[in-house]
Amino acid sequence: MSRRAIFALAALAGLAGAGPCLAASTDTVTIGGVEVPASCALARKEHPRLLFTKADVPRLRQRLTSPRLAAELERAKALAADNKAGAILLGVLYYLTGDRSYVESARAKLAPSWDQTYPLAADLVMGALAPDEQQAEAARLVEIIQKERWRPHVVHDLAAWGHGFDDVIDKDLRQRYRADLVQGVEYNNLWSQGRGGSSMSHGYYGEHFYTEWFTMAAAWSTATGQDWVGRCDFAAHTPEYYLFHYRPWTPQPAAVHVGVNAMCGHWQTVTPAKFEGENLAVLAATRFRDGVGQWWINEVISKISMGWGTSALGQGGVWGKLLWYAPDLPPVEPAMLPPAPLFPENGHAVMRSDWTADATYALFRCGRYGEIDGLWGRNNADNLHFIINKRGVLAADTGAVHSLNNAALGFAGSQVHSEGLPHITHYARQTIAHNSILVGREPLTLKGWDGKALATVVSGGQSPIQDKAWWKLWGMPEPKPGDRPFREGRIIAYETSPLLDYAAGDATHSYPPTRVKAITRQFVYLRPDTFVVFDRVTCAEAGLEVRWLLHCLYEPAWNGRTQPDPAMRPQEQFILTADGQATEHNPKPGGWFLHTAGDTFTLDDRWPGMTGRLFAKVLLPAEGDRAVRTIGGPWHEFEVEGTNYGPTPETYARHKGAANLHNRENTIGLEGWRVELSRQGTPADVNFLVVLHAADRQTQAMPAAEFVQAAGRAGAKFTLAGRTYVVMFATAGPPAAHVAVAEGGRTVLDRDLATTVQDDYRKWSADPRYAAWTTRPEYRNFIGPP
């Protein structure tokens, strides 16, 4: 186990106790079942109490002598003068300047809501009100608490305390303190584990996962003096989780399409700006002395929400900077960082060639499924999936797992905004939409305790829902309440170095055990542009077709013969009616092709301005043992067992199909293609070996690669830039790999790759940046403990 993992688990162990440490003083009171210092702002019934206290105001005003903060103050005043400032910013301006017009404006903008920005703003306003007016505002807060029972209440409770409703609030806090704050932070930290992560994709990260729980932690810390901010590992590592999910080539940050990202370039996707969470990022950077976070504030948060993306409602984290920005904290720019982190719970192994716009970027995924809606919801069944980008989208993540995308493209049934739209349930969230592996074809309906259908696994995919009978087949006890959440997939081996990155994923428990006994993928990235992917699949029985998938946005070229595939007859091909309630015959049957007498696909990104190309050479199954098929083009891009889920005539006519900018920015895949590679004869044991090489479209051919084998091993041999590489994999037993590199008769590398997770940067010790990583404090939050 790495030092980083030990450090993170120790933090979790401390968090799992009875609650935060009590103040040293024995002079305490009990509020909501929690002992708090009698001297704290909450116990004294003093406002403000959530973002700062009255005692903090002189210090906050003194900070404004800093040129940077003085400039932020002038910018905040300008926003207020233009009536663009929100209630929180106006309240902050009142305490910093003493100008009562600001708090009057803030009061006028108070809008009761379950959203925690309301109690934050109300608290600031209440500090300037008479007791009877405070009580009236507290009544509005309590009304929200009683109305929105399933929403988090801690911040509302803290704001309303002390104004005649304490019995109601005390009862609520006795439940909510533990359920919302304690368990919520613990839950989030389990996703982070000293590195970063989330139960939600970036489109929802700021809306719920980050902002709701970090707001609670900040408010409790200020109101009681008990430190919860320092316990928020998830907040400490939010900047790198965003940074390493940005596309390399975009002029402004845009997230890669993984999970429920409705709009990859939206300012609430590339920062946690929903509910003003970008302001809290300033608190985190300062508290954890995080240089990466400081860069993120300066270069992304301060700029993107001021005009980038599809809307410009944000204000650059201005009130967060006025309260917490540390001018003395050195920023750490991305070019100073290693280009490969592991986000362990999500199972995201991110790999880049460098930090330029021309960088090759890959993300390999094998971890815990997202939990945005519970059960399956909009969470992708996408373990073993990978994406590859280079000056465009090459190996693509496809599908629209959000009703907004479905509506924007006129998909079937999208007249009603629902997460049960057929494109979502039968394609986008299913394994078939991703660069993963399918085992079998028959649909599998999963049922609840009452016998009612919960969801259906289509076309041999993975299942985020586990049938009760599966635990016995896996030889595992069924998880009980309080157990560590189940991880359907795991990264079981990992290492990073300047020469290569390597991740091995085990997704056995992602598939029904009635279909899969074991399945692993080993993903080797040889910088700067080459990937070797080796898969071992052991089916529960022979006769199940195993398909290896690769998606692209444009039709791929094949270096052999191509002919229409007769397996899918026109009369068996369907589309959905416009309302999504029925099927009708496909107006353009076909779209299925067989490929023989070759071994390599060429995938281009042909969008204007994009120049990327990906070669994919198939080494296993061998020619003669394999079937190679492509499916795609208009009316076939989301086809599952003969039915194309989603597009309607309106999609291609009014919304312009693949030319639609919304489709493109979010790699939904209209008119795109899917490569399916399978083993002839459907044996129980199937191996795949594919070499991928990223380049630009001026590159006519990939480096020659050949299949090599030895006793119990199979692999690839190729030459790159004068170096000969041999990458070998064990074909039986635990997953293992070996890499040998030679140049000019000299051995550059000859060793086994990691068999455990080695989540550290020790192999980068010769890098000129390494000394800074290990000695300068602004790097410590990212690099980990020494």
VENHUPE-V686869 format. One record per pair of residues at least 12 apart in sequence whose ideal C-beta (glycine too) atoms are under 7 Angstrom apart, sorted by the first residue. I is the first residue (numbers start at 1). GAP is how many residues later the second one is. Records with the same first field share a line. If there is no record, write none. Layout:
BEGIN
I = GAP, GAP
END
This chain:
BEGIN
2 = 755, 756, 757, 758
3 = 757, 781, 782
4 = 190, 191, 755, 756, 780
5 = 188, 189, 754
7 = 187, 777, 778
8 = 185, 186, 225
11 = 178, 222
12 = 174, 177, 178
15 = 170, 171, 174, 216
16 = 170
19 = 15, 163
20 = 206, 207, 208
22 = 13
23 = 14, 202, 203
25 = 12
27 = 12
29 = 14
31 = 12, 130, 139, 142
32 = 125, 138, 141, 142, 145
33 = 140, 141, 144
34 = 143
36 = 188, 190
37 = 187, 188
40 = 183, 184, 185
41 = 12, 182
42 = 116, 119, 181, 182
45 = 117
47 = 76, 79, 80
48 = 75, 76, 79
49 = 74, 109, 173, 174
50 = 69, 70, 73, 105, 108, 109, 169, 172, 173
51 = 69, 171, 272
52 = 170, 271
53 = 169
57 = 38
60 = 36, 263
61 = 35
64 = 32
66 = 261
68 = 257, 259
69 = 253, 256, 258
72 = 246, 249, 250
73 = 23, 249
75 = 243
76 = 13, 17, 242, 246
77 = 16
79 = 236, 239
80 = 13, 22
86 = 23
87 = 19, 22, 23, 34
88 = 29, 32, 33, 36, 188, 231
89 = 226, 229, 230
90 = 12, 13, 15, 16, 19
91 = 12, 15, 30, 33, 34
92 = 32, 227, 230, 231
94 = 12, 34
96 = 226
103 = 22, 25
106 = 15, 18, 19
107 = 18
110 = 12, 15
112 = 28, 31, 32
113 = 31
114 = 30, 34, 37
115 = 160
116 = 39, 96, 99, 159
117 = 158, 159
119 = 22, 36, 37, 40
120 = 35
122 = 15, 19, 37
123 = 36
125 = 12
134 = 29
135 = 28, 29
138 = 22, 25, 26, 27
141 = 15, 18, 19
142 = 18, 23, 26
144 = 12
145 = 12, 27
152 = 28, 60, 64
153 = 19, 23, 27
154 = 22, 23, 26, 27, 62, 66
155 = 60, 61, 64
157 = 12, 15, 16, 19
158 = 61, 62, 65
180 = 36
181 = 35, 36, 39, 47
184 = 29, 32
185 = 28, 32, 43, 46, 47
188 = 21, 25, 46
189 = 44, 45
190 = 155
191 = 43, 154
192 = 41, 42, 45
193 = 151, 152
194 = 39, 43, 590
195 = 42, 146, 147, 148, 149
196 = 41, 42, 44, 45, 147
197 = 44, 146, 148, 149
198 = 43, 148
199 = 171, 172, 173
200 = 60, 170, 172
201 = 57, 58, 59, 60, 169
202 = 40, 43, 53, 59, 67
203 = 57, 58, 59, 60, 66
204 = 56, 168
205 = 67
206 = 62, 65, 66, 67, 68, 71
207 = 67, 68
210 = 25, 28, 62, 67
211 = 61, 63, 64, 66, 69
214 = 18, 21, 66
215 = 65
217 = 12, 14, 15
218 = 62, 65
229 = 54, 58
230 = 57
235 = 49
236 = 48, 52, 54, 545
238 = 34, 43, 46
239 = 51, 53, 54, 57
240 = 52, 101, 542
241 = 102
242 = 28, 29, 54
243 = 49, 53, 91
244 = 97, 106
246 = 24
247 = 142
248 = 104, 109, 111, 113, 141
249 = 108, 142
252 = 52, 56
253 = 17, 47, 51
254 = 16
255 = 14, 15
256 = 107, 131
257 = 140, 409, 410
258 = 105, 139
259 = 111, 121
260 = 112, 118, 141, 142
261 = 405
262 = 140, 142, 143
263 = 47, 403
264 = 401, 402
265 = 44, 45, 400
266 = 43, 44
267 = 37, 38, 41, 42, 44, 47
270 = 30, 34, 39
271 = 29, 30, 33, 34
273 = 32, 41
278 = 23, 27, 36, 39, 42
279 = 38, 40, 41
280 = 40
281 = 12, 15, 16, 20, 36, 39
282 = 15, 35, 38, 39, 42, 43
283 = 37, 41
285 = 12, 44
286 = 38, 39, 40, 43
288 = 493
289 = 40, 488, 489, 492
290 = 491
291 = 38, 39, 40, 41, 487, 488
292 = 40, 489, 490
294 = 35, 37
295 = 36, 37, 38
297 = 20
298 = 33
301 = 15, 16
302 = 14, 15
303 = 13
329 = 449
330 = 448
332 = 446, 447
334 = 21
335 = 20
336 = 433, 436
337 = 445
338 = 158, 423, 426
339 = 13, 14, 15, 16
340 = 12, 156, 161
342 = 149, 152, 417
344 = 147, 415
345 = 22, 23
346 = 21, 22
347 = 18, 19, 20, 21, 142, 143, 144, 158
348 = 15, 17, 19
349 = 15, 142, 145, 152, 154
350 = 13
351 = 150, 174
353 = 174, 175, 176
358 = 33
360 = 30, 168, 169, 334
361 = 28, 29
362 = 24, 25, 26, 163, 169
363 = 23, 24
364 = 22, 139, 141, 159
365 = 17, 18, 20, 21
366 = 17, 18, 123, 124, 125, 139, 140, 141, 155
367 = 120, 122, 123, 124
368 = 117, 119, 120
369 = 12, 95, 119
373 = 46
375 = 79, 90
376 = 53, 79, 88, 89
377 = 42
378 = 23, 24, 41, 46, 51
379 = 50, 85
380 = 21, 49, 54
381 = 48, 49, 50, 80, 81, 82, 83
382 = 49, 52, 54
383 = 53, 79, 105, 106, 122, 124, 127
384 = 52, 53, 121, 123, 137
385 = 12, 49, 50, 51
386 = 49, 137
387 = 48
388 = 143, 226, 304, 306
390 = 222, 304
391 = 219, 220, 221, 305
392 = 213, 215, 218, 219, 220
393 = 160, 212, 274
394 = 158, 209, 211, 218, 220, 300
395 = 40, 155, 156, 219
396 = 155, 156, 157, 271, 273, 276
397 = 37, 270
398 = 35, 153, 269, 270, 271, 274
399 = 28, 29, 34, 269, 270
400 = 23, 28, 268
401 = 23, 27, 28
403 = 14, 15, 16, 18
405 = 261, 263
406 = 15, 17
408 = 254
409 = 242, 246, 251, 253, 254, 259, 261
410 = 238, 240, 241, 244, 245
411 = 12, 235, 236, 237, 240
412 = 164, 165, 166, 168, 234, 236
413 = 166, 167
421 = 159
422 = 154, 158, 223
423 = 215, 222, 223
426 = 32, 214, 219
427 = 211, 213, 218, 219
430 = 28, 31
431 = 30, 31
432 = 26, 27, 29, 117, 208
434 = 115
435 = 114, 115, 116
436 = 113
437 = 82, 98, 100, 109, 110, 111, 112
438 = 21, 22, 23, 109, 111
439 = 21, 72, 76, 77, 98, 100, 105, 107
440 = 20, 75, 104, 105
441 = 18, 19, 104, 200
443 = 13, 14, 15
444 = 12, 13, 68
446 = 17, 19, 21
458 = 182
459 = 181, 182
460 = 55
462 = 48, 49
463 = 49
464 = 24
470 = 42, 43
473 = 40
474 = 35, 39
488 = 21, 22
489 = 16, 17, 18, 21
490 = 15, 16
491 = 12, 13, 14, 266
492 = 12, 13, 14, 243
493 = 242, 261, 262, 263, 264
494 = 260, 263, 264, 265
495 = 258, 259, 263, 268
496 = 265, 267
497 = 266, 267
498 = 29, 266, 269
499 = 28, 250
500 = 24, 25, 26, 27, 239
501 = 24
502 = 22, 235, 251, 252
503 = 20
504 = 16, 18, 231
505 = 15, 16
506 = 14
507 = 12
513 = 27
514 = 26
515 = 24, 25, 29
516 = 23, 24
517 = 21, 22, 23
518 = 20
519 = 18
520 = 16, 215
521 = 12, 14
522 = 12, 207, 213, 215
524 = 203, 213
526 = 194, 199
529 = 164, 165, 166
530 = 163, 190
531 = 161
532 = 159, 184, 195
533 = 157, 159
534 = 155, 195
535 = 13, 152, 153
536 = 151
537 = 149
538 = 146, 147
539 = 145
541 = 143
542 = 140, 141, 142
543 = 139
544 = 138
545 = 133, 137
546 = 132, 133, 140
547 = 129, 130, 131
548 = 129, 140
549 = 125, 126, 127
550 = 66, 125
551 = 118, 121, 123
552 = 51, 120, 121
553 = 52, 114, 116, 119
554 = 50, 51, 52
555 = 77, 78, 118
556 = 45, 46, 47, 74, 117, 119
557 = 44, 45
558 = 37, 40, 43
559 = 39, 40, 41
560 = 35, 36, 37, 38
561 = 34, 35, 36, 37
562 = 31, 33
563 = 30, 31
564 = 26, 28, 29
565 = 27, 28, 29, 64
567 = 25
568 = 24, 74
570 = 19
572 = 70
573 = 13, 16, 69
574 = 12, 68, 69
575 = 60, 69
576 = 69
578 = 70
583 = 60
586 = 49, 58
587 = 48
588 = 46, 47
591 = 40, 41, 42, 44, 45, 48
592 = 37, 39
593 = 36, 37
594 = 34, 35
595 = 33, 35
599 = 18, 19, 24
600 = 15, 16, 17, 102
601 = 15, 74
602 = 13
603 = 13
604 = 93
607 = 57
611 = 85, 86
612 = 82, 84
613 = 82, 83, 84, 86
614 = 78, 80
615 = 77, 78, 87
616 = 74, 76
617 = 73, 74, 85, 88
618 = 59, 72
619 = 70, 71, 72, 88, 97
620 = 67, 68, 69, 87, 94
621 = 58
625 = 54, 55
626 = 51, 52, 53, 54
627 = 51, 53
628 = 49
629 = 47
630 = 43, 44, 45
631 = 42, 43, 45
632 = 40, 41, 42
633 = 38, 40
634 = 18, 23, 37
635 = 12
637 = 32, 33, 34, 35
647 = 23
651 = 19
657 = 13, 14
658 = 12, 13
687 = 27, 44
689 = 25, 27
691 = 14, 25, 27
703 = 15, 16, 17
704 = 14, 15
705 = 13
708 = 18
712 = 18, 19, 20
713 = 15, 16, 17, 18
714 = 15, 17
715 = 12, 13, 14
722 = 21
723 = 18, 19, 20, 25
724 = 18
725 = 14, 16
726 = 14
727 = 12
734 = 21
736 = 16, 19
737 = 16
738 = 14, 15
739 = 12, 14
761 = 12, 22
774 = 12
END
